C-alpha cells in the first residue's frame, strides 16, 4: 500500500464519481460516490486477490476525504457481507435499517 494515495484515479464527475484504486500497476478496486444534495451513497469493490488486506478500509477513508463537510454518507451492505459490515462499524458508521450512515463533519 506504499503509493495508495497516488493510486486513486477519478473517472467520472457531476452527481456520480468513480475512482479506481491502484498500487503500482495493480488494479486493487473501485469506489463509487453518488451525490444527492447533502447525501452521498458510497459503494466499493475490491478484487478477490486483494481482499482481507485492508484495502476496503482504505477506500472508505478516502471516500470520506472526497466528500464535502456536512455530508451524510450512506452505504447499503448486505448482512451476510461480514467484511464490509466490520469496516463500516470500525469507521464509526451506524446501522439504520438496511444501510450504514455517518455524518462527515
N, C-alpha and C positions, 0 to 999 in steps of 0.2 A: 504494500500500500504506500510505497515511498512517494510516488508522484500523483497521488489520488486527486489532490485539489486542482492539478493542472489537467486532469483527465476527464472533466465533466464538460461535454460539448453540447451546446444548445442547438436544437434543430427546429423548434417552432417559435412562434410569437403570438401576440394577441391574447385571447382568452385561454389558450392551451399552450403549454410549453413542454417540450420533450427533450430530455438530456440522455446522452449515452455516457456511461462511466467506463473509462479505460484506464488501464495500468500498463504503460508502455504500449505494446502492440495488442495486448489482450483486451477483448471486449468483455467487461465484467457484468454489466446490467444496464437497465434503463429506468428512468424516472419520468413520470408524467405529472404535471400540475395543471389542473383545470380550475380556472378562476371564475367566480360568480360574485361580483360585488366584493364584500369583505370576507368572503369564504373561499377556500381553495380545497379541492379534493385531490389527495395525493395517491398515486399508485406506483408500484415499482415491481421490477422483476430482476432476479439475479440468475445468471447462467448456472446450470446444475453443478458444474465442476467447481464453482466458487462459493457455493452455499456453505453456511456454518463457519465462515471465516471473518465475520464482522462487517461485510460489505453492506448488508441491509441497514444496519445502524448508521453507517457512513452516509448512505443515500438519504435517509430520513433527516439526519442532521444537516446535510447540505440543502435539502428541501426547505428546512426551517430558515436557512440563511437567504434563500432566494425569494421569500415572500415578504411583503411589507409588514411593518409593525401593525398591531391591532387587527390581525387576520386570524380567523378561525380555521384551523387546519382540520380536515376530516379524512378518515381512511376507513373504507369498508374491508373488514378482514373476516374471512370465514373462521368459524370457531375451531375447525379441525386444523387450521394452519398455525400450529403451535409456535413455530419460529417467529412469524410475524406478530402474533399476539404478544410474545415476550418482548420484542423490540419496542412496540408502542407502549407497553406498560412500563418498561425500563426508562423510556424517554419522557414519562410523565403524562401520557395521554390517558383520558378517562373513557371507559366504555359507556356509550349512550345508545342503548338498543342494539342495532346491528352495526354500529360504527364506533370508531375511536375519535375523540375530539380533543383539541388543545388550542388555547388562545396563545398566539405569538405576540408577545409584548415588546 
